């Protein structure tokens, strides 16, 4: 049987093809591609540079190509090993006001870390995990299963954890905001649970709020808005107890007439 289009269909087909050709390229895609190519060239030519950025918890070292961040570490002894192992060489010192300003914006919560992170040598799943992690608001936390779901593979919780354990740009892509399913902080590649909590406190998550999250029901309904949230959704700990309702699972909340929160995306 012939699969060729009927001659009467050809003008319409040509017009459809021309419409596709006329479409303007996505500027975001073009920018990502240029950044990726620049990063690959910087690695190949060993033209990456580093500078230190001072934080309330201590300095972090940022390796960059004048546009994107390739490596971040808060342990300068470990940094030498990581640079050799992950980059193949140890970059020279080099300040960049552009990258410094971008990193400060990310750390202040005014920009997402994946926008300035070089992810060109990671797998599609790893990129998806780091992008999902970058969407967690500053001073908030989400469990690993949330990240896996937002990355498009809900069953890959362990793989998401492994990916974040090897995050090349901690602090910029905030893996410190990802915790265990029971809301315990768990491991942290940049220094353990104590450092993880210190970074979260630097961002505004108090110890009291963390304790509330860890002892709250799995899902929390807000009676004033008829929405249900993850317990880590901002401000729930300040709502009077008679204005919230706990649920063991999302299905119970939905059956009770609550809609999922658009901010924390509990489902």
Secondary structure, DSSP 8 states (H G I E B T S, - for coil): ---S--GGGHHHHHHHHHHHHHS---HHHHHHHHHHHHHHHHHHTT--EEEEEEETTEEEEEEESSSSEEEEES-HHHHHHHIIIIISS--EE---HHHHHHHHHHHTTSS-GGGTB--TTS-HHHHHHHHHHHTS-TT--EEHHHHHHHTT-TT-HHHHHHHHHT-TBTTTS-GGGEE-TTS-----TTT-HHHHHHHHHHTT--HHHHHHHHHS-SEEEETTTTEEEETTSTTGGGS-GGGEEEESSHHHHHHTT-EE-TTT---
